[in-house]
Amino acid sequence: MKHLQIFALITVFCLGTVFDLYPQNQKEANYDENKIPPYTLPEVLVTKNGKRITNANDWEKYRRAELIDIFTKEIYGKLPDKKIEVSYNILEESSKACQGKAKRKQVEILFKNGGVERKALMLIYLPKSEEKVPVFLHFNFQGNQTVSTDPEITFSQYSKNPRGNQISRWPIEKIIDAGYGVATIHYWDFYLDQKENFTESILPLFGYKSFSDVPNDGGLAISAWAWGYQRAMDYLESDKDIDASKVIIAGHSRLGKAALWAGAQDTRFAIVISNNSGCGGAALSMRRIGETVNEITKIFPHWFCKNFLKYRWNEDKLPVDQHELLALVAPRPLYVASAEKDLWADPKGEFLSAWYASEVYKCYGYKGIPSAEMPAVNTPIMERVGYHIRTGIHDVTDYDWECFIKFADKWLKKQE
């Protein structure tokens, strides 16, 4: 029986991977700008009581917490305020990784509460340096062993995928050569990406026994992944080889949504990067192009809090839109990346979201996106709010990483 369960998990995982690369129902979606229904975006610099925000102090005093509260209650949900026991165990480390140019660490993170235990395995590569180094924290889709052919990488607990299976998304040596480390965890360690796998997720740590136990404003998968990013950050703060003031949180697709939500809430992340995060991530929901609130909540009912279901075919009633999520990153550098053929994720909606979020950066004296006109393909914007749209499909490419590194160099190394 157990081998059948494992086979079922692997089958579901493979399907989830296909969904990441080629989302469902694309042919039925609207991609015509002329067919977008009229909409009015909520103003990012106006509070619920109508107070107009004109400076950074008032943004932080009045509007920021208000927006966090709305996103929590209506879209992503909250996890119960319970004390989770966390411990770290370095399972393996070497100074001979990447042909001798890098250090490798593998850290088991253990979570305990009320007799419930969960674990996550973090893989870290760091450039050899006398000084502490900045790190990209970026979760992976198919297991730690898939990011490299390195034979010393321990397989993630829920993955049987072969070594190097996603190596095209992880140019580790290029990142190391640029002076950055990489830390990654298989996202299934926090929530196996199906509604049916609720009991294997971290949520039982918080007292939930089933999906039905979670209240309407309770956090589900995206909140679990965002929580995972934050717990990974807790470890990175403790590592003597890592500059915890220069940790860059990044995510692709659904993990881009999680990275944005974690980065919006947790100001310890120095830079926040969203790659092809689409609906519920960087793209404006009210545009209703490509994937919509109806589609995403129908296909992935376990991602968002149950309150988000109220906005199926009802986006005009949303009290917030995603430009306000991006604005919550301010004044820290924010980068949004799109792909020309990834229409399901609405590249223009992702760009416009970054454009509108730039209003808040102006309150801090920073330049954001300079114009409401999208830049040419493969022509990145590198202001405090950065953006590019590249050729190609829904993926993570070398070009994306080159832009992320350049953006990080500008904002983390400019005074060195």
C-alpha positions in Angstrom: 0.0 0.0 0.0 2.8 2.4 0.9 4.4 2.1 -2.5 1.1 3.0 -4.1 0.9 6.1 -2.0 4.4 7.1 -3.0 3.5 6.5 -6.6 0.4 8.7 -6.3 2.5 11.5 -4.7 5.0 11.4 -7.5 2.2 11.4 -10.1 0.6 14.4 -8.5 4.0 16.1 -8.4 4.6 15.6 -12.1 1.2 17.0 -12.9 2.0 20.0 -10.7 5.3 20.5 -12.6 3.4 20.5 -15.9 1.0 23.0 -14.5 3.9 25.3 -13.7 5.2 25.1 -17.2 1.9 25.2 -19.1 -1.1 26.4 -17.0 -4.5 25.0 -17.7 -7.4 26.5 -19.7 -5.2 29.0 -21.6 -7.2 28.7 -24.8 -10.4 29.7 -23.0 -8.9 32.8 -21.4 -9.2 36.4 -22.7 -6.0 37.9 -24.1 -7.6 40.8 -25.9 -6.9 44.2 -24.3 -10.1 45.6 -26.0 -12.2 43.1 -24.1 -11.1 44.1 -20.6 -14.2 45.3 -18.7 -13.9 48.8 -17.2 -12.3 48.9 -13.8 -11.1 51.3 -11.2 -8.0 50.4 -9.2 -8.0 51.2 -5.5 -5.6 54.0 -4.8 -2.5 52.8 -3.1 -1.9 56.1 -1.3 -5.5 56.6 0.0 -6.6 54.9 3.2 -9.9 53.3 3.8 -11.0 56.5 5.5 -10.1 58.6 2.6 -6.9 60.0 4.0 -4.4 60.8 1.2 -0.8 59.7 2.0 1.9 62.1 0.8 5.0 61.0 2.7 6.9 57.9 3.9 6.1 58.5 7.5 2.3 58.5 6.9 2.6 55.5 4.6 4.2 53.5 7.4 1.9 55.0 10.2 -1.4 54.6 8.4 -1.5 52.8 5.1 1.0 49.9 5.3 -0.5 48.1 8.2 -4.0 48.6 6.7 -3.0 47.0 3.5 -1.3 44.0 5.2 -4.5 43.5 7.1 -6.7 43.5 4.0 -4.4 41.1 2.1 -4.3 38.8 5.1 -8.1 38.7 5.6 -9.2 38.7 2.0 -6.5 37.0 -0.1 -3.7 35.1 1.5 -5.0 34.3 5.0 -3.2 34.2 8.3 -1.6 31.4 10.3 -2.5 31.0 14.0 -0.2 32.8 16.4 1.3 29.7 17.9 4.8 29.1 19.1 6.4 26.5 16.9 9.6 24.9 18.2 12.3 25.2 15.5 15.8 23.7 15.5 18.6 23.4 12.9 20.9 20.5 12.1 23.7 20.8 9.6 23.7 17.4 7.9 26.6 18.0 5.6 29.0 20.6 4.5 32.0 20.8 2.1 34.5 23.4 0.9 35.0 21.6 -2.4 31.7 22.3 -4.2 31.4 23.7 -7.7 34.9 22.5 -8.7 36.3 23.9 -5.5 35.1 27.5 -5.8 32.2 27.2 -3.4 31.1 25.9 0.0 28.0 23.6 0.2 25.8 23.1 3.3 22.7 21.0 3.8 20.6 22.0 6.7 17.7 20.1 8.2 15.1 22.4 9.8 12.9 20.7 12.3 9.5 22.0 13.4 7.6 20.7 16.4 4.3 21.6 18.2 1.8 19.6 20.2 3.2 16.3 19.1 3.3 17.2 15.4 6.7 17.2 13.7 7.7 18.4 10.2 11.0 19.0 8.6 12.5 20.9 5.6 15.9 20.4 3.9 17.8 23.5 2.8 20.6 23.3 0.3 23.1 26.2 0.3 26.0 27.1 -2.0 28.2 30.0 -1.0 31.2 31.5 -2.7 34.5 31.1 -0.8 35.1 34.4 0.9 36.8 36.0 3.9 33.7 38.1 4.4 30.0 37.3 4.8 28.2 37.0 1.5 24.8 38.0 0.1 22.4 35.2 -0.8 19.5 34.5 -3.1 16.8 32.6 -1.3 14.7 30.9 -3.9 12.6 27.7 -3.4 12.5 25.0 -6.0 9.8 22.9 -7.6 11.2 19.5 -8.1 13.5 18.7 -5.2 16.9 20.0 -4.1 18.7 17.4 -6.1 17.2 18.7 -9.3 19.0 22.1 -9.2 22.4 20.5 -9.8 24.1 17.3 -10.9 26.2 17.4 -7.7 26.1 13.8 -6.4 26.4 14.9 -2.8 23.0 16.6 -2.7 20.5 14.8 -0.5 17.2 14.0 -2.2 14.3 16.1 -0.9 11.8 14.0 1.1 8.9 14.2 -1.4 10.9 14.0 -4.6 12.2 11.2 -6.7 13.2 13.4 -9.7 16.7 12.8 -11.1 19.7 15.0 -10.3 20.0 18.0 -12.4 16.4 17.7 -13.7 15.9 21.5 -13.5 19.5 22.6 -13.9 18.5 25.0 -16.7 16.8 27.1 -14.1 19.7 27.1 -11.7 23.0 28.6 -13.0 24.7 28.1 -9.7 28.2 28.7 -10.8 27.2 31.9 -12.5 25.7 33.1 -9.3 28.7 32.0 -7.3 31.1 33.7 -9.7 29.0 36.9 -9.2 29.7 36.8 -5.5 26.3 35.5 -4.3 25.2 32.4 -2.5 22.1 30.4 -3.3 19.8 28.8 -0.7 16.9 26.6 -1.8 14.2 24.3 -0.3 11.8 22.0 -2.1 8.5 23.9 -1.6 6.6 20.6 -0.9 8.4 20.5 2.5 5.9 23.1 3.6 2.8 22.2 1.7 2.5 19.4 -0.8 0.8 21.2 -3.7 -2.6 19.5 -3.7 -5.7 20.2 -1.5 -5.8 16.4 -0.6 -2.3 16.6 0.9 -3.3 19.0 3.6 -2.4 16.6 6.5 1.3 16.3 5.2 1.7 20.1 5.2 2.9 22.3 8.0 -0.6 23.4 8.9 -1.2 20.6 11.5 1.6 22.3 13.4 -0.9 25.1 14.0 -3.6 22.8 15.3 -5.6 22.2 12.0 -6.5 18.6 11.4 -8.2 19.0 8.0 -8.8 21.6 5.3 -12.3 22.2 6.7 -10.8 23.2 10.0 -9.2 26.3 8.5 -11.4 29.4 8.9 -12.3 31.6 6.0 -9.4 34.0 6.7 -6.9 31.2 7.5 -3.8 30.8 5.5 -3.3 27.8 3.2 -0.5 26.9 0.7 0.8 30.3 -0.2 0.8 31.4 3.4 2.6 28.1 4.3 5.2 28.7 1.6 5.7 32.3 2.7 6.1 31.1 6.3 8.7 28.6 5.0 10.6 31.5 3.3 10.6 33.3 6.7 11.8 30.3 8.6 14.6 29.8 6.1 15.5 33.5 6.7 15.7 32.7 10.4 18.4 30.2 9.7 20.3 32.4 7.3 20.5 35.1 10.1 22.3 32.6 12.2 24.9 31.4 9.6 28.2 33.1 10.2 29.1 32.9 6.5 26.0 34.8 5.3 25.3 38.5 5.3 21.7 38.4 6.6 21.3 42.1 5.7 21.6 41.1 2.1 19.3 38.2 1.5 17.3 38.4 -1.7 14.0 36.5 -1.7 12.9 35.3 -5.1 10.3 33.0 -6.6 8.9 31.8 -9.9 5.3 31.3 -10.7 3.3 30.2 -7.6 6.5 30.6 -5.6 6.7 34.2 -6.9 3.4 34.8 -5.2 4.7 33.3 -2.0 7.9 35.3 -2.2 6.0 38.5 -2.7 3.7 37.8 0.2 6.7 36.9 2.5 8.7 39.9 1.3 5.7 42.2 1.8 5.3 41.1 5.4 8.9 40.6 6.4 11.2 43.6 6.1 14.4 41.5 6.8 14.5 40.6 3.1 16.8 43.1 1.4 15.4 42.7 -2.1 12.2 41.0 -3.3 12.0 39.4 -6.8 8.9 38.0 -8.6 9.4 36.0 -11.7 6.3 35.2 -13.9 4.0 35.3 -10.7 0.8 36.3 -12.6 -2.6 36.2 -11.0 -2.4 36.5 -7.2 1.2 37.6 -7.6 2.3 40.7 -9.5 -0.5 40.9 -12.1 -3.5 43.1 -11.6 -6.5 41.0 -10.9 -9.0 43.6 -12.1 -7.7 43.3 -15.7 -9.1 39.8 -16.0 -6.6 38.8 -18.7 -5.1 35.3 -18.8 -5.6 33.5 -15.5 -8.4 35.1 -13.5 -9.5 34.8 -9.8 -12.2 32.4 -10.9 -9.7 30.1 -12.7 -7.0 30.2 -10.1 -9.3 29.4 -7.2 -11.0 26.7 -9.1 -7.8 24.9 -10.2 -5.9 25.6 -7.0 -8.5 25.9 -4.2 -5.8 25.3 -1.6 -3.6 28.3 -2.4 -5.4 31.3 -1.1 -7.7 31.8 1.9 -11.3 30.8 1.5 -12.4 34.5 1.6 -10.8 35.0 -1.8 -13.5 32.9 -3.4 -15.9 35.8 -2.9 -14.1 37.5 -5.8 -14.7 34.9 -8.5 -16.2 36.8 -11.5 -16.3 39.7 -9.0 -12.9 41.4 -9.1 -14.4 44.8 -9.0 -15.3 44.2 -5.4 -11.7 43.5 -4.4 -10.7 46.1 -1.7 -7.1 45.9 -2.9 -5.2 44.9 -6.1 -1.7 43.5 -6.6 0.0 46.9 -7.1 -0.6 47.4 -3.4 1.1 44.1 -2.6 4.1 45.2 -4.5 4.0 48.6 -2.8 4.4 46.9 0.6 8.0 46.1 -0.4 8.9 49.8 -0.3 11.4 51.2 0.2 13.4 48.0 -0.4 14.3 47.3 -4.0 11.6 45.3 -5.9 12.1 43.5 -9.2 9.3 42.0 -11.4 10.1 39.8 -14.4 7.7 38.7 -17.2 8.0 36.6 -20.3 6.7 37.6 -23.7 4.8 34.4 -24.4 3.5 33.9 -20.9 0.2 35.5 -21.6 -1.5 33.4 -19.0 0.4 35.4 -16.3 -0.5 38.8 -18.0 2.9 40.4 -18.5 1.3 43.8 -19.1 -0.7 43.5 -15.8 2.6 42.6 -14.0 4.2 45.7 -15.5 1.4 48.0 -14.7 1.3 46.7 -11.1 5.0 47.7 -10.8 4.2 51.1 -12.3 1.4 51.9 -9.9 3.5 50.6 -6.9 6.1 53.1 -7.9 4.0 55.9 -6.4 4.9 54.7 -2.9 8.6 54.6 -3.7 8.4 58.2 -4.7 7.3 59.0 -1.1 10.8 57.7 -0.1 12.6 59.7 -2.7 13.3 56.8 -5.0 12.7 56.4 -8.7 10.4 53.6 -9.7 9.1 52.6 -13.2 9.5 55.8 -15.2 6.6 55.4 -17.6 3.3 53.6 -18.0 4.5 52.4 -21.4 6.0 48.9 -21.2 9.7 48.7 -22.1 10.9 46.8 -25.2 11.5 43.1 -24.8 14.9 42.3 -23.2 15.4 45.9 -22.1 15.4 45.9 -18.3 14.5 48.8 -16.1 16.9 49.0 -13.1 15.4 51.7 -10.9 14.4 51.1 -7.2 11.5 49.2 -8.8 12.9 47.1 -11.6 11.2 45.2 -14.4 11.9 43.3 -17.6 10.0 41.3 -20.1 12.1 38.8 -22.0 11.6 36.6 -25.0 10.3 33.1 -24.3 7.8 31.3 -22.1 6.9 30.7 -18.5 10.2 29.7 -17.1 13.4 30.9 -15.3 16.3 31.5 -17.7 19.9 32.6 -17.6 18.8 35.9 -18.8 16.5 36.3 -15.8 19.3 35.4 -13.5 21.6 37.9 -15.2 19.1 40.6 -14.6 18.5 39.6 -11.0 22.3 39.7 -10.3 22.7 43.0 -12.1 19.8 44.5 -10.0 21.3 43.1 -6.8 24.7 44.5 -7.7 23.2 47.9 -8.1 21.4 48.0 -4.8 23.5 45.8 -2.6 27.0 46.6 -3.8 26.8 50.2 -5.0 28.6 51.5 -1.9 31.3 48.9 -1.7 
